[in-house]
Amino acid sequence: MKKWMIAGAALMLSGLVVADSSYEFGLSETVSNPQRATVTDWLLEQQRKTPVAESSELPAQLYVDSQRRIGDTFKSSIPESLQERANSLKQNN
C-alpha cells in the first residue's frame, strides 16, 4: 500500500511539473511576457483621445448628394461585362 501511495504521489508531482512548464516563474504568459502595442493600436488610441469636432468636415449638401449617388448605383443591375456597361451608357446618351 505504501508503494502505491509513493508511486501515485510521484506521478502527480511529475504531472504538475509538466503542466507548469508553459509558465515562467509561476505566472501566466500575459503577465510574464506582455505584448507590445502595435502602430495600429497606437493610432486607434490617438483617434479615441481626439475630441469630437463640433461641425462636420463635409458640407451638408455634399453629403446628401453623395448619399443620393450611392443610392442610385443600387438601382441599376450589375452588368455581365464591361462592354455591356459601355453599350448601355451609349444608349442612354
TIVO-2410 file (N, C-alpha, C; in nm, 3 decimals):
# residues 93
REC num residu      c1      c2      c3 atome chaine
REC   1      M   0.082  -0.120   0.000     N      A
REC   1      M   0.000   0.000   0.000    CA      A
REC   1      M   0.086   0.126   0.000     C      A
REC   2      K   0.194   0.122   0.078     N      A
REC   2      K   0.282   0.238   0.087    CA      A
REC   2      K   0.352   0.264  -0.047     C      A
REC   3      K   0.384   0.155  -0.121     N      A
REC   3      K   0.448   0.169  -0.251    CA      A
REC   3      K   0.354   0.240  -0.350     C      A
REC   4      W   0.226   0.205  -0.344     N      A
REC   4      W   0.128   0.265  -0.433    CA      A
REC   4      W   0.111   0.414  -0.403     C      A
REC   5      M   0.115   0.450  -0.278     N      A
REC   5      M   0.099   0.592  -0.240    CA      A
REC   5      M   0.220   0.673  -0.287     C      A
REC   6      I   0.339   0.613  -0.272     N      A
REC   6      I   0.460   0.683  -0.317    CA      A
REC   6      I   0.459   0.695  -0.468     C      A
REC   7      A   0.421   0.590  -0.538     N      A
REC   7      A   0.415   0.593  -0.684    CA      A
REC   7      A   0.310   0.694  -0.731     C      A
REC   8      G   0.194   0.699  -0.665     N      A
REC   8      G   0.089   0.794  -0.701    CA      A
REC   8      G   0.132   0.937  -0.678     C      A
REC   9      A   0.198   0.963  -0.566     N      A
REC   9      A   0.246   1.097  -0.535    CA      A
REC   9      A   0.352   1.140  -0.637     C      A
REC  10      A   0.442   1.050  -0.673     N      A
REC  10      A   0.544   1.081  -0.771    CA      A
REC  10      A   0.482   1.111  -0.906     C      A
REC  11      L   0.380   1.035  -0.941     N      A
REC  11      L   0.311   1.056  -1.068    CA      A
REC  11      L   0.241   1.192  -1.070     C      A
REC  12      M   0.177   1.228  -0.959     N      A
REC  12      M   0.107   1.356  -0.951    CA      A
REC  12      M   0.207   1.472  -0.958     C      A
REC  13      L   0.319   1.459  -0.890     N      A
REC  13      L   0.419   1.565  -0.893    CA      A
REC  13      L   0.479   1.581  -1.032     C      A
REC  14      S   0.504   1.470  -1.099     N      A
REC  14      S   0.558   1.481  -1.236    CA      A
REC  14      S   0.457   1.543  -1.329     C      A
REC  15      G   0.328   1.516  -1.310     N      A
REC  15      G   0.224   1.579  -1.390    CA      A
REC  15      G   0.216   1.728  -1.367     C      A
REC  16      L   0.234   1.771  -1.244     N      A
REC  16      L   0.233   1.914  -1.213    CA      A
REC  16      L   0.352   1.986  -1.276     C      A
REC  17      V   0.467   1.922  -1.275     N      A
REC  17      V   0.586   1.982  -1.334    CA      A
REC  17      V   0.568   1.999  -1.484     C      A
REC  18      V   0.512   1.899  -1.551     N      A
REC  18      V   0.489   1.907  -1.695    CA      A
REC  18      V   0.384   2.013  -1.727     C      A
REC  19      A   0.279   2.022  -1.646     N      A
REC  19      A   0.172   2.119  -1.672    CA      A
REC  19      A   0.220   2.262  -1.653     C      A
REC  20      D   0.310   2.287  -1.557     N      A
REC  20      D   0.356   2.422  -1.530    CA      A
REC  20      D   0.472   2.465  -1.618     C      A
REC  21      S   0.516   2.381  -1.709     N      A
REC  21      S   0.632   2.416  -1.790    CA      A
REC  21      S   0.603   2.530  -1.888     C      A
REC  22      S   0.475   2.558  -1.919     N      A
REC  22      S   0.442   2.665  -2.013    CA      A
REC  22      S   0.444   2.803  -1.946     C      A
REC  23      Y   0.452   2.807  -1.814     N      A
REC  23      Y   0.453   2.935  -1.742    CA      A
REC  23      Y   0.593   2.962  -1.687     C      A
REC  24      E   0.635   3.086  -1.700     N      A
REC  24      E   0.763   3.125  -1.643    CA      A
REC  24      E   0.742   3.179  -1.502     C      A
REC  25      F   0.812   3.124  -1.406     N      A
REC  25      F   0.810   3.169  -1.268    CA      A
REC  25      F   0.669   3.166  -1.209     C      A
REC  26      G   0.586   3.075  -1.255     N      A
REC  26      G   0.453   3.060  -1.199    CA      A
REC  26      G   0.353   3.164  -1.247     C      A
REC  27      L   0.389   3.247  -1.346     N      A
REC  27      L   0.298   3.349  -1.397    CA      A
REC  27      L   0.247   3.308  -1.535     C      A
REC  28      S   0.130   3.352  -1.568     N      A
REC  28      S   0.077   3.321  -1.700    CA      A
REC  28      S   0.152   3.400  -1.807     C      A
REC  29      E   0.135   3.362  -1.930     N      A
REC  29      E   0.207   3.424  -2.043    CA      A
REC  29      E   0.177   3.573  -2.055     C      A
REC  30      T   0.054   3.615  -2.028     N      A
REC  30      T   0.020   3.756  -2.044    CA      A
REC  30      T   0.086   3.842  -1.938     C      A
REC  31      V   0.116   3.785  -1.822     N      A
REC  31      V   0.181   3.863  -1.717    CA      A
REC  31      V   0.332   3.861  -1.734     C      A
REC  32      S   0.387   3.745  -1.766     N      A
REC  32      S   0.532   3.733  -1.774    CA      A
REC  32      S   0.589   3.782  -1.907     C      A
REC  33      N   0.508   3.783  -2.011     N      A
REC  33      N   0.555   3.825  -2.143    CA      A
REC  33      N   0.448   3.913  -2.208     C      A
REC  34      P   0.431   4.037  -2.161     N      A
REC  34      P   0.323   4.121  -2.216    CA      A
REC  34      P   0.350   4.156  -2.361     C      A
REC  35      Q   0.243   4.169  -2.437     N      A
REC  35      Q   0.253   4.204  -2.578    CA      A
REC  35      Q   0.271   4.355  -2.592     C      A
REC  36      R   0.359   4.395  -2.682     N      A
REC  36      R   0.381   4.537  -2.707    CA      A
REC  36      R   0.269   4.592  -2.797     C      A
REC  37      A   0.238   4.718  -2.779     N      A
REC  37      A   0.135   4.781  -2.861    CA      A
REC  37      A   0.186   4.798  -3.003     C      A
REC  38      T   0.100   4.775  -3.099     N      A
REC  38      T   0.136   4.792  -3.239    CA      A
REC  38      T   0.108   4.936  -3.282     C      A
REC  39      V   0.152   4.970  -3.401     N      A
REC  39      V   0.127   5.104  -3.456    CA      A
REC  39      V  -0.023   5.126  -3.471     C      A
REC  40      T  -0.093   5.021  -3.512     N      A
REC  40      T  -0.238   5.032  -3.528    CA      A
REC  40      T  -0.305   5.061  -3.395     C      A
REC  41      D  -0.261   4.991  -3.289     N      A
REC  41      D  -0.318   5.017  -3.156    CA      A
REC  41      D  -0.293   5.162  -3.115     C      A
REC  42      W  -0.173   5.211  -3.142     N      A
REC  42      W  -0.139   5.349  -3.106    CA      A
REC  42      W  -0.226   5.448  -3.182     C      A
REC  43      L  -0.244   5.425  -3.314     N      A
REC  43      L  -0.327   5.515  -3.394    CA      A
REC  43      L  -0.472   5.515  -3.348     C      A
REC  44      L  -0.524   5.397  -3.316     N      A
REC  44      L  -0.662   5.389  -3.268    CA      A
REC  44      L  -0.677   5.461  -3.134     C      A
REC  45      E  -0.577   5.448  -3.049     N      A
REC  45      E  -0.582   5.518  -2.920    CA      A
REC  45      E  -0.579   5.669  -2.941     C      A
REC  46      Q  -0.499   5.716  -3.036     N      A
REC  46      Q  -0.494   5.860  -3.066    CA      A
REC  46      Q  -0.630   5.908  -3.118     C      A
REC  47      Q  -0.694   5.827  -3.200     N      A
REC  47      Q  -0.825   5.863  -3.254    CA      A
REC  47      Q  -0.929   5.869  -3.142     C      A
REC  48      R  -0.919   5.775  -3.045     N      A
REC  48      R  -1.012   5.776  -2.932    CA      A
REC  48      R  -0.994   5.901  -2.846     C      A
REC  49      K  -0.870   5.945  -2.830     N      A
REC  49      K  -0.841   6.060  -2.743    CA      A
REC  49      K  -0.873   6.193  -2.809     C      A
REC  50      T  -0.881   6.197  -2.941     N      A
REC  50      T  -0.909   6.322  -3.012    CA      A
REC  50      T  -1.052   6.366  -2.983     C      A
REC  51      P  -1.070   6.492  -2.944     N      A
REC  51      P  -1.207   6.538  -2.918    CA      A
REC  51      P  -1.291   6.541  -3.046     C      A
REC  52      V  -1.419   6.521  -3.030     N      A
REC  52      V  -1.511   6.518  -3.143    CA      A
REC  52      V  -1.531   6.660  -3.195     C      A
REC  53      A  -1.527   6.676  -3.327     N      A
REC  53      A  -1.545   6.808  -3.388    CA      A
REC  53      A  -1.690   6.852  -3.371     C      A
REC  54      E  -1.708   6.981  -3.350     N      A
REC  54      E  -1.843   7.034  -3.332    CA      A
REC  54      E  -1.920   7.041  -3.463     C      A
REC  55      S  -1.849   7.059  -3.574     N      A
REC  55      S  -1.917   7.063  -3.703    CA      A
REC  55      S  -1.857   6.955  -3.793     C      A
REC  56      S  -1.933   6.917  -3.893     N      A
REC  56      S  -1.889   6.813  -3.985    CA      A
REC  56      S  -1.779   6.864  -4.076     C      A
REC  57      E  -1.694   6.773  -4.120     N      A
REC  57      E  -1.589   6.811  -4.215    CA      A
REC  57      E  -1.647   6.833  -4.354     C      A
REC  58      L  -1.759   6.770  -4.385     N      A
REC  58      L  -1.822   6.784  -4.516    CA      A
REC  58      L  -1.943   6.877  -4.506     C      A
REC  59      P  -1.962   6.961  -4.605     N      A
REC  59      P  -2.085   7.041  -4.607    CA      A
REC  59      P  -2.206   6.948  -4.621     C      A
REC  60      A  -2.317   6.988  -4.566     N      A
REC  60      A  -2.437   6.904  -4.564    CA      A
REC  60      A  -2.483   6.867  -4.705     C      A
REC  61      Q  -2.482   6.963  -4.798     N      A
REC  61      Q  -2.530   6.935  -4.933    CA      A
REC  61      Q  -2.442   6.833  -5.003     C      A
REC  62      L  -2.310   6.840  -4.984     N      A
REC  62      L  -2.219   6.744  -5.044    CA      A
REC  62      L  -2.247   6.604  -4.991     C      A
REC  63      Y  -2.275   6.593  -4.862     N      A
REC  63      Y  -2.308   6.464  -4.802    CA      A
REC  63      Y  -2.438   6.409  -4.861     C      A
REC  64      V  -2.538   6.492  -4.872     N      A
REC  64      V  -2.667   6.449  -4.927    CA      A
REC  64      V  -2.650   6.403  -5.072     C      A
REC  65      D  -2.576   6.479  -5.151     N      A
REC  65      D  -2.554   6.443  -5.292    CA      A
REC  65      D  -2.479   6.311  -5.304     C      A
REC  66      S  -2.379   6.291  -5.222     N      A
REC  66      S  -2.302   6.167  -5.231    CA      A
REC  66      S  -2.388   6.047  -5.189     C      A
REC  67      Q  -2.473   6.064  -5.087     N      A
REC  67      Q  -2.563   5.955  -5.047    CA      A
REC  67      Q  -2.663   5.924  -5.157     C      A
REC  68      R  -2.711   6.027  -5.227     N      A
REC  68      R  -2.805   6.006  -5.337    CA      A
REC  68      R  -2.738   5.928  -5.450     C      A
REC  69      R  -2.613   5.965  -5.484     N      A
REC  69      R  -2.541   5.894  -5.590    CA      A
REC  69      R  -2.515   5.748  -5.551     C      A
REC  70      I  -2.481   5.726  -5.425     N      A
REC  70      I  -2.461   5.588  -5.379    CA      A
REC  70      I  -2.590   5.509  -5.391     C      A
REC  71      G  -2.701   5.571  -5.354     N      A
REC  71      G  -2.830   5.504  -5.366    CA      A
REC  71      G  -2.865   5.474  -5.511     C      A
REC  72      D  -2.829   5.564  -5.603     N      A
REC  72      D  -2.859   5.542  -5.745    CA      A
REC  72      D  -2.781   5.425  -5.803     C      A
REC  73      T  -2.663   5.397  -5.751     N      A
REC  73      T  -2.584   5.285  -5.804    CA      A
REC  73      T  -2.652   5.152  -5.777     C      A
REC  74      F  -2.733   5.145  -5.671     N      A
REC  74      F  -2.800   5.019  -5.639    CA      A
REC  74      F  -2.928   5.000  -5.720     C      A
REC  75      K  -2.973   5.103  -5.789     N      A
REC  75      K  -3.094   5.091  -5.869    CA      A
REC  75      K  -3.069   5.020  -6.001     C      A
REC  76      S  -2.948   5.029  -6.054     N      A
REC  76      S  -2.919   4.963  -6.181    CA      A
REC  76      S  -2.860   4.824  -6.155     C      A
REC  77      S  -2.885   4.734  -6.249     N      A
REC  77      S  -2.835   4.597  -6.233    CA      A
REC  77      S  -2.685   4.591  -6.263     C      A
REC  78      I  -2.621   4.490  -6.212     N      A
REC  78      I  -2.478   4.472  -6.235    CA      A
REC  78      I  -2.459   4.412  -6.374     C      A
REC  79      P  -2.380   4.476  -6.461     N      A
REC  79      P  -2.361   4.424  -6.597    CA      A
REC  79      P  -2.277   4.295  -6.596     C      A
REC  80      E  -2.300   4.212  -6.694     N      A
REC  80      E  -2.223   4.088  -6.707    CA      A
REC  80      E  -2.080   4.117  -6.749     C      A
REC  81      S  -2.061   4.222  -6.827     N      A
REC  81      S  -1.926   4.255  -6.872    CA      A
REC  81      S  -1.914   4.407  -6.882     C      A
REC  82      L  -1.792   4.453  -6.894     N      A
REC  82      L  -1.768   4.596  -6.909    CA      A
REC  82      L  -1.823   4.647  -7.042     C      A
REC  83      Q  -1.820   4.562  -7.145     N      A
REC  83      Q  -1.871   4.603  -7.275    CA      A
REC  83      Q  -2.021   4.628  -7.267     C      A
REC  84      E  -2.093   4.544  -7.196     N      A
REC  84      E  -2.236   4.562  -7.179    CA      A
REC  84      E  -2.264   4.694  -7.108     C      A
REC  85      R  -2.184   4.726  -7.009     N      A
REC  85      R  -2.200   4.853  -6.936    CA      A
REC  85      R  -2.173   4.971  -7.029     C      A
REC  86      A  -2.070   4.962  -7.111     N      A
REC  86      A  -2.037   5.070  -7.204    CA      A
REC  86      A  -2.148   5.088  -7.306     C      A
REC  87      N  -2.205   4.980  -7.355     N      A
REC  87      N  -2.314   4.988  -7.453    CA      A
REC  87      N  -2.437   5.054  -7.391     C      A
REC  88      S  -2.466   5.022  -7.265     N      A
REC  88      S  -2.583   5.081  -7.203    CA      A
REC  88      S  -2.563   5.230  -7.179     C      A
REC  89      L  -2.441   5.272  -7.151     N      A
REC  89      L  -2.415   5.414  -7.134    CA      A
REC  89      L  -2.429   5.488  -7.265     C      A
REC  90      K  -2.390   5.426  -7.377     N      A
REC  90      K  -2.403   5.488  -7.508    CA      A
REC  90      K  -2.549   5.507  -7.545     C      A
REC  91      Q  -2.632   5.408  -7.512     N      A
REC  91      Q  -2.773   5.416  -7.546    CA      A
REC  91      Q  -2.843   5.526  -7.463     C      A
REC  92      N  -2.801   5.547  -7.341     N      A
REC  92      N  -2.863   5.650  -7.256    CA      A
REC  92      N  -2.827   5.790  -7.302     C      A
REC  93      N  -2.712   5.806  -7.367     N      A
REC  93      N  -2.668   5.939  -7.412    CA      A
REC  93      N  -2.724   5.962  -7.549     C      A
***
